[in-house]
Every structure is written in C-alpha cells, then in structure tokens.
Amino acid sequence: MRGLMKKLVGFTALSSVLFLTACGGGGNEESSGTEGGEVSADVGVVSFLTGSGAAYGEAIQGGLKLAQEEINAKGDVKINLIFEDSAGKQDQALTAAQKLINSDNVTAIIGPTLSTEMNVVGPEADLSGVPIIGTSTTAEGIPQIGDYVFRNSIPEALAIPASMQQAIDKYDVKKVAILYGNDDVFTKSGYDTMKKTAEEMGLEVLTTETFQKGQSDYNAQLTKIKNLNPDLILASALYNEGAVIMDQARKMGIDVPFVGGNGFNSPEVINIAGESSNGLIVATPWYSEKEDEKVQEFVTKFEEEHGHVPDQFAAQAYDALYILADALKNAGSSDRDAVRDALAKTKDFEGILGNFSFDEEGDVLMDPTVLVIEGEKFVEFK
C-alpha cells in the first residue's frame, strides 16, 4: 500500500475515466496488458522537441525509437510510445504529463527533459501512482520527489565533482571563476554543486557571475573573469548559452579550461562554437568511442538513421527504455504499481552506458567517464 492519498487519487481518476468511457470518450483504442505471454504497454514521453533546446529532445526521441524497434522485435515486450512536446516550458510539460497520466492505458512516462520541468511533473506523476523515468534530469533532489520517480542520468552531484577533480589534478588548479544561469533549476543546481565542491577542495573562488536563458552578450562577465586570471572556469549552462560563452571567452583571449555541467555535454557546443569549444571538460556516462560491442552497434544504427553520432541524451534515453522494458518483463504486467516495484529492483543492468543500478531512492549507481573537447571532438580526458 502506497498510502491513502494515492489510493484516493487513483479512485478519483478511475471514476473519471469510467464516466468518460460510459459517455463514449476517453482513453486509447488499444489496451495495455499481457497478450499471449507478451507484455504490452503504452509509454508516454514528455520531451523538449521544439524551441531553443530541441536538440536535446531530438536526441532523446531518436534513442527511444531505436530502442523501441529493437525491444518490440525481440517479442517479450511490446511498447507503444506516445510523444508529447514540452518546448522546455514547465506549464506545457505539466499539461502534457497530465494528458498521459489521465490515460488509463499509459503505464509509465519517460521524461521530461529538464529538471525544471520534472519539478512540476514528478510530483503529479508520483501522486497519481505513475512510474516516471528522467533520462536527462540531473539536478539535486529529483528521485527524492517520490516513490514513483526515477532517473538513469548521472546527477550533477556525481558528475561535476568527477570532472573538477581530474581538471584540478592535471592543471594544478588553485583559483576558479564560476559562471551560471540563475533562471533555471538545472543550471542553478549545477552551480550549487560547483560551489560546494570548490569549497570542499579548498579552491579560491575569485568571482561568481550569472546570466539568463537566451542571453547573447557576456562581455561584462567575461571581462571581469579575464582580469582576475583564474586557473579554471566552472560553467553551469545549457548548450546554447554555454557555446556562446566559450566562443566569446576565446575571442577575448581567455584560454583556460572550462568545466561544464551536464547541459554543456552536447555536440551542439562544437557545432556552435567550433574551435572555441576546445578545452571544455565534462563528466558523462556515455562515450561513443568505447570499445564495447553493444555501444558500437548502437552508434552504427543511430548514425545510419540520423547521419551523426549519438550523444549522451540519445544514449540515456535508449538505455532508459530498455530498463523499463526489463521491468515490464519482470512484472509480467503493465500494472503501474507492479512496474514501479520492478523498476525499483533494477540492479546490475548492463546497458550501453555501463553497469547500472537504482539505489533505494531511485537514483543512479554507476561511474562517470570524464571527457574533454580536443580538436573539436570529445575524447577521454587523461
């Protein structure tokens, strides 16, 4: 028993669905369940498909569709994906999620893309008893939202310290400057981790500068940073703003390395900033050059379909659907509670990201890889 509140919510939602069905409306035509030993389920996806961060959503969609094709071909589980666009906006993400939650055929939800969105969608899914898996939500506190909230993306609290430590060891860093977007939960969370880690490592923080989404001129912040001469710049930004920051920094003569958060880890940074992106250090569970048969099969298939190598957002989405399919198979049912319980038991799942388990809170247990951009390409940082 998950608690009286969830039961009451479930009863109310069921009553509404029954009423609508009696009136001739509501739900999808196909029902989810077990047919001849095969578990069939509708899985909703809330993703950033249009707008400034569409590259995230496109990568996630590509990874999910490839996994869906492979999973359905194997025959144990049949998954139907239902995509809803959030455009990176909290209100749109919530509306999309509510539409999926209120469909009695939707077993689980993947997404939304941003931690900002998950902060409003997660509580709604949890209260309604719908399992939800974030594939790119790395801010602090996401799985702690509730029993039904999971993620398979390495949190900033794990990734940032790993990349900072390697940068500090290699470059003998003593002084840093911090730059972050102060109008987004995700980038603010990255900043909190950077600040905390810098303090724990005994680094001198020369200045902390802020910016907003869509900003195009960083002259004031970068001029101040340049004059303070840091050994390293810590930047918590999404790829659009992050790429522009690096481009303007290099053109101003700032040549020190950058350590970025998860949102900075996208090939779009290279596409936008070109050679100015060189020197960006990030930690990630995904490395497309890894000598692993499953990894290279995924890269080959994805590249054939999309014309480019998959990034971590595609890879995390791909693994997330396989993790969910594994839970559906183990549950033997598309029942939301049964799938939630099966998800919680995920341990030592061997995906393209590596060996993966959920901890007791639905958070990630795995080791990140630290990468750096050199020659306009992500390579292992050594």
C-alpha positions as CSV (number, residue, x, y, z in Angstrom):
1,M,0.0,0.0,0.0
2,R,1.5,3.3,-1.1
3,G,-0.7,5.4,1.1
4,L,-4.3,6.6,1.3
5,M,-3.7,9.7,-0.7
6,K,-2.5,7.8,-3.8
7,K,-5.4,5.4,-3.5
8,L,-7.9,8.3,-3.3
9,V,-6.3,9.9,-6.3
10,G,-6.3,6.7,-8.2
11,F,-10.0,6.1,-7.3
12,T,-10.9,9.6,-8.5
13,A,-9.0,9.3,-11.7
14,L,-10.6,5.8,-12.4
15,S,-14.1,7.2,-11.6
16,S,-13.5,10.0,-14.2
17,V,-12.3,7.5,-16.8
18,L,-15.3,5.3,-16.2
19,F,-17.6,8.2,-16.6
20,L,-16.0,9.4,-19.8
21,T,-16.0,5.8,-21.2
22,A,-19.7,5.5,-20.4
23,C,-20.2,8.7,-22.4
24,G,-18.3,7.3,-25.3
25,G,-14.9,9.1,-24.8
26,G,-11.6,8.8,-23.1
27,G,-8.5,6.6,-23.4
28,N,-6.8,4.9,-26.4
29,E,-8.4,2.2,-28.5
30,E,-5.8,-0.4,-27.7
31,S,-5.5,-1.6,-24.2
32,S,-2.2,-2.4,-22.4
33,G,-1.7,-5.8,-20.8
34,T,-0.5,-9.3,-21.4
35,E,-1.3,-10.9,-24.7
36,G,-0.2,-14.5,-25.2
37,G,2.8,-14.1,-22.8
38,E,3.8,-10.7,-24.3
39,V,3.5,-7.7,-22.0
40,S,2.1,-4.8,-24.0
41,A,2.3,-1.2,-22.7
42,D,1.8,2.4,-23.8
43,V,4.7,4.6,-22.6
44,G,4.2,8.3,-22.6
45,V,7.2,10.6,-23.4
46,V,7.4,14.2,-22.5
47,S,10.3,15.8,-24.3
48,F,11.8,19.2,-25.4
49,L,11.0,18.8,-29.1
50,T,10.7,22.4,-30.2
51,G,12.3,25.6,-29.2
52,S,15.9,26.5,-28.1
53,G,16.7,23.1,-26.7
54,A,15.2,21.0,-29.4
55,A,18.5,19.2,-30.0
56,Y,18.0,17.5,-26.6
57,G,14.5,16.3,-27.5
58,E,15.5,15.1,-30.9
59,A,18.4,13.1,-29.5
60,I,16.1,11.6,-26.8
61,Q,13.4,10.8,-29.4
62,G,16.0,9.1,-31.7
63,G,17.3,7.0,-28.8
64,L,13.9,5.9,-27.7
65,K,12.6,5.0,-31.2
66,L,15.7,2.8,-31.8
67,A,15.3,1.0,-28.5
68,Q,11.6,0.6,-29.2
69,E,12.2,-1.0,-32.5
70,E,14.7,-3.5,-31.1
71,I,12.6,-4.3,-28.0
72,N,9.5,-5.0,-30.0
73,A,11.4,-7.1,-32.4
74,K,12.5,-9.4,-29.6
75,G,8.9,-10.2,-28.7
76,D,8.9,-10.4,-24.9
77,V,7.6,-6.9,-24.5
78,K,5.7,-4.6,-26.9
79,I,5.9,-0.9,-26.3
80,N,3.9,1.9,-27.9
81,L,5.5,5.3,-27.5
82,I,3.3,8.4,-27.2
83,F,5.2,11.6,-27.6
84,E,4.2,15.0,-26.2
85,D,6.2,18.2,-26.7
86,S,7.1,20.3,-23.6
87,A,9.0,23.0,-25.6
88,G,11.2,23.3,-22.4
89,K,8.3,25.0,-20.5
90,Q,7.1,23.9,-17.1
91,D,3.4,24.6,-17.8
92,Q,3.5,22.8,-21.2
93,A,5.3,19.9,-19.6
94,L,2.7,19.6,-16.9
95,T,-0.2,19.8,-19.3
96,A,1.5,17.1,-21.5
97,A,2.1,14.9,-18.5
98,Q,-1.4,15.2,-17.1
99,K,-2.8,14.1,-20.5
100,L,-0.7,11.0,-20.3
101,I,-1.4,10.4,-16.6
102,N,-5.1,10.6,-17.2
103,S,-5.0,8.0,-19.9
104,D,-5.6,4.7,-18.2
105,N,-3.6,2.9,-20.9
106,V,-0.3,4.7,-20.2
107,T,1.8,2.5,-17.9
108,A,4.7,4.8,-17.4
109,I,6.3,8.1,-18.5
110,I,9.8,8.9,-19.8
111,G,10.9,12.5,-19.4
112,P,10.5,15.4,-19.2
113,T,13.9,16.7,-20.5
114,L,14.7,19.4,-18.0
115,S,14.9,19.3,-14.2
116,T,12.9,22.5,-14.1
117,E,10.1,20.5,-15.8
118,M,10.5,17.4,-13.6
119,N,10.0,19.6,-10.5
120,V,6.3,20.1,-11.5
121,V,5.7,16.9,-13.4
122,G,7.3,14.5,-10.9
123,P,5.0,15.3,-8.0
124,E,2.0,14.9,-10.3
125,A,3.1,11.5,-11.6
126,D,4.0,10.3,-8.1
127,L,0.7,11.4,-6.6
128,S,-1.1,9.6,-9.4
129,G,1.0,6.5,-9.0
130,V,2.5,6.6,-12.4
131,P,6.2,5.5,-12.7
132,I,8.3,8.2,-14.4
133,I,11.9,8.0,-15.5
134,G,14.0,11.1,-16.2
135,T,16.7,10.4,-18.8
136,S,18.3,13.9,-18.6
137,T,17.2,15.3,-15.3
138,T,20.4,15.7,-13.3
139,A,19.6,18.4,-10.6
140,E,19.7,17.6,-6.9
141,G,16.5,16.0,-5.4
142,I,14.8,14.6,-8.5
143,P,14.4,10.9,-7.3
144,Q,13.6,12.2,-3.8
145,I,10.3,13.7,-5.2
146,G,8.6,10.4,-4.6
147,D,8.5,6.6,-4.8
148,Y,7.4,6.6,-8.4
149,V,10.2,9.0,-9.6
150,F,13.4,7.5,-11.1
151,R,16.2,8.7,-13.3
152,N,19.1,7.0,-15.2
153,S,21.0,10.2,-15.9
154,I,24.1,10.7,-13.7
155,P,23.3,13.6,-11.3
156,E,25.3,16.8,-11.3
157,A,26.3,15.9,-7.7
158,L,28.2,12.9,-9.1
159,A,29.4,14.2,-12.5
160,I,30.7,17.7,-11.6
161,P,33.0,16.6,-8.8
162,A,34.5,13.9,-11.0
163,S,35.3,16.3,-13.8
164,M,36.5,19.0,-11.4
165,Q,38.9,16.6,-9.6
166,Q,40.5,15.5,-12.8
167,A,40.9,19.0,-14.1
168,I,42.4,20.2,-10.8
169,D,44.8,17.3,-10.7
170,K,46.0,17.8,-14.3
171,Y,46.3,21.6,-14.3
172,D,47.2,22.2,-10.6
173,V,44.2,24.4,-10.2
174,K,44.1,26.8,-7.2
175,K,41.8,29.6,-8.3
176,V,38.5,29.4,-10.2
177,A,35.7,31.6,-11.5
178,I,32.1,30.4,-11.6
179,L,29.5,31.3,-14.3
180,Y,26.0,30.0,-14.2
181,G,22.4,30.6,-15.4
182,N,20.4,31.8,-12.5
183,D,16.9,31.5,-14.0
184,D,16.8,27.7,-14.4
185,V,16.6,24.9,-11.7
186,F,19.0,22.7,-13.7
187,T,21.8,25.3,-14.1
188,K,21.3,26.7,-10.5
189,S,21.6,23.1,-9.2
190,G,24.9,22.7,-11.2
191,Y,26.2,25.9,-9.6
192,D,25.3,24.7,-6.1
193,T,27.4,21.6,-6.8
194,M,30.3,23.5,-8.3
195,K,30.3,25.9,-5.3
196,K,30.1,23.2,-2.7
197,T,32.8,21.1,-4.5
198,A,35.1,24.1,-4.9
199,E,34.8,24.8,-1.1
200,E,35.5,21.1,-0.2
201,M,38.5,21.0,-2.5
202,G,39.9,24.2,-1.0
203,L,39.8,26.2,-4.2
204,E,39.7,30.0,-4.1
205,V,36.5,31.3,-5.9
206,L,37.6,34.6,-7.4
207,T,34.1,35.6,-8.6
208,T,30.6,34.2,-9.3
209,E,28.9,35.6,-12.4
210,T,25.3,34.9,-13.6
211,F,23.3,35.1,-16.8
212,Q,19.9,34.3,-18.2
213,K,18.5,32.0,-20.9
214,G,18.7,33.5,-24.3
215,Q,21.4,36.0,-23.3
216,S,23.8,36.8,-26.2
217,D,26.3,39.2,-24.7
218,Y,28.6,38.0,-22.0
219,N,31.2,40.8,-22.3
220,A,30.8,42.2,-18.7
221,Q,31.0,38.8,-17.0
222,L,33.9,37.6,-19.1
223,T,35.9,40.8,-18.8
224,K,35.7,40.6,-15.0
225,I,36.8,36.9,-15.1
226,K,39.7,37.6,-17.5
227,N,41.0,40.4,-15.3
228,L,41.0,38.0,-12.3
229,N,43.1,35.4,-14.1
230,P,41.6,32.1,-12.9
231,D,43.2,28.7,-13.5
232,L,39.8,27.2,-14.4
233,I,36.3,28.4,-15.2
234,L,33.3,26.4,-13.9
235,A,30.2,27.0,-16.1
236,S,26.7,25.6,-15.4
237,A,24.9,26.3,-18.7
238,L,22.7,24.7,-21.3
239,Y,24.4,24.2,-24.7
240,N,23.1,27.3,-26.4
241,E,24.4,29.8,-23.8
242,G,27.4,27.7,-23.0
243,A,28.7,27.5,-26.5
244,V,28.3,31.3,-27.0
245,I,30.1,31.9,-23.6
246,M,33.1,29.8,-24.8
247,D,33.2,31.4,-28.2
248,Q,33.2,34.9,-26.7
249,A,35.7,33.9,-24.0
250,R,38.2,32.5,-26.5
251,K,37.9,35.6,-28.7
252,M,38.7,37.8,-25.7
253,G,41.9,35.8,-25.1
254,I,40.6,33.6,-22.2
255,D,42.3,30.3,-22.9
256,V,41.9,28.4,-19.6
257,P,39.9,25.2,-19.5
258,F,36.2,25.1,-18.7
259,V,34.4,22.5,-16.6
260,G,30.8,22.3,-17.6
261,G,27.7,20.7,-16.2
262,N,25.5,18.1,-17.9
263,G,23.7,20.5,-20.1
264,F,27.0,21.6,-21.6
265,N,27.7,18.0,-22.8
266,S,26.3,18.1,-26.3
267,P,27.8,18.0,-29.8
268,E,25.9,21.2,-30.4
269,V,28.5,23.0,-28.4
270,I,31.1,22.1,-31.0
271,N,28.6,22.9,-33.9
272,I,28.0,26.4,-32.4
273,A,31.4,27.3,-31.0
274,G,33.7,25.4,-33.3
275,E,37.4,25.5,-32.2
276,S,36.4,27.8,-29.3
277,S,34.8,24.7,-27.7
278,N,38.2,23.1,-27.2
279,G,39.1,22.8,-23.6
280,L,35.6,22.0,-22.3
281,I,35.7,19.2,-19.7
282,V,32.6,17.3,-18.8
283,A,31.7,14.0,-17.0
284,T,29.3,11.6,-18.6
285,P,28.1,8.0,-18.5
286,W,28.4,8.0,-22.3
287,Y,31.4,7.7,-24.6
288,S,30.7,6.8,-28.2
289,E,34.3,5.6,-28.9
290,K,34.1,3.0,-26.1
291,E,35.3,-0.4,-27.3
292,D,32.2,-2.4,-26.5
293,E,30.1,-4.4,-29.0
294,K,26.7,-3.0,-27.7
295,V,28.0,0.5,-27.8
296,Q,29.3,0.3,-31.3
297,E,26.1,-1.4,-32.6
298,F,24.1,1.4,-31.2
299,V,26.4,4.1,-32.6
300,T,26.3,2.4,-36.1
301,K,22.5,2.1,-36.1
302,F,21.9,5.6,-34.8
303,E,24.3,7.1,-37.3
304,E,22.8,5.3,-40.2
305,E,19.3,6.6,-39.2
306,H,20.3,10.2,-38.2
307,G,23.5,11.0,-40.0
308,H,25.5,11.7,-36.9
309,V,26.9,10.0,-33.8
310,P,24.5,9.8,-30.9
311,D,25.2,12.0,-27.9
312,Q,24.6,11.1,-24.2
313,F,20.9,12.2,-24.3
314,A,20.2,9.7,-27.1
315,A,22.2,7.0,-25.2
316,Q,20.5,7.7,-21.8
317,A,17.0,7.6,-23.5
318,Y,17.9,4.3,-25.3
319,D,19.0,2.6,-22.0
320,A,16.0,4.0,-20.1
321,L,13.5,2.3,-22.4
322,Y,15.5,-1.0,-22.1
323,I,15.4,-0.6,-18.3
324,L,11.6,0.0,-18.4
325,A,11.2,-3.0,-20.8
326,D,13.1,-5.2,-18.4
327,A,10.8,-4.0,-15.5
328,L,7.7,-4.7,-17.6
329,K,9.0,-8.2,-18.4
330,N,9.9,-8.9,-14.7
331,A,6.5,-7.5,-13.6
332,G,4.7,-9.7,-16.1
333,S,2.1,-6.9,-16.3
334,S,1.6,-3.3,-17.4
335,D,0.1,-2.5,-14.0
336,R,1.6,0.8,-12.8
337,D,2.3,-0.4,-9.2
338,A,3.8,-3.7,-10.4
339,V,6.1,-1.9,-12.9
340,R,7.2,0.6,-10.3
341,D,8.2,-2.2,-7.9
342,A,10.1,-4.0,-10.7
343,L,11.9,-0.8,-11.6
344,A,13.0,-0.3,-8.0
345,K,14.6,-3.7,-8.1
346,T,16.8,-2.9,-11.1
347,K,20.4,-4.0,-10.3
348,D,23.5,-4.6,-12.4
349,F,21.7,-3.8,-15.7
350,E,24.2,-4.0,-18.5
351,G,23.4,-1.2,-20.9
352,I,25.4,0.9,-23.4
353,L,26.1,3.3,-20.6
354,G,27.7,0.5,-18.5
355,N,26.7,-1.3,-15.4
356,F,23.6,0.4,-13.9
357,S,21.5,0.0,-10.7
358,F,18.9,2.2,-8.9
359,D,19.7,3.0,-5.3
360,E,16.9,2.9,-2.6
361,E,15.7,6.3,-3.7
362,G,15.5,5.6,-7.5
363,D,18.8,7.4,-8.2
364,V,21.8,6.3,-10.2
365,L,24.5,3.9,-9.2
366,M,27.3,4.0,-11.8
367,D,30.7,5.6,-12.6
368,P,31.0,8.5,-15.0
369,T,33.6,9.0,-17.7
370,V,35.4,12.4,-17.9
371,L,35.7,13.8,-21.5
372,V,37.3,16.9,-22.9
373,I,36.9,18.6,-26.3
374,E,40.1,18.5,-28.3
375,G,40.4,19.2,-32.0
376,E,36.6,19.9,-32.0
377,K,35.9,16.3,-30.8
378,F,35.0,14.7,-27.4
379,V,37.8,12.5,-26.2
380,E,38.7,10.8,-22.9
381,F,40.3,13.3,-20.5
382,K,43.6,11.8,-19.3
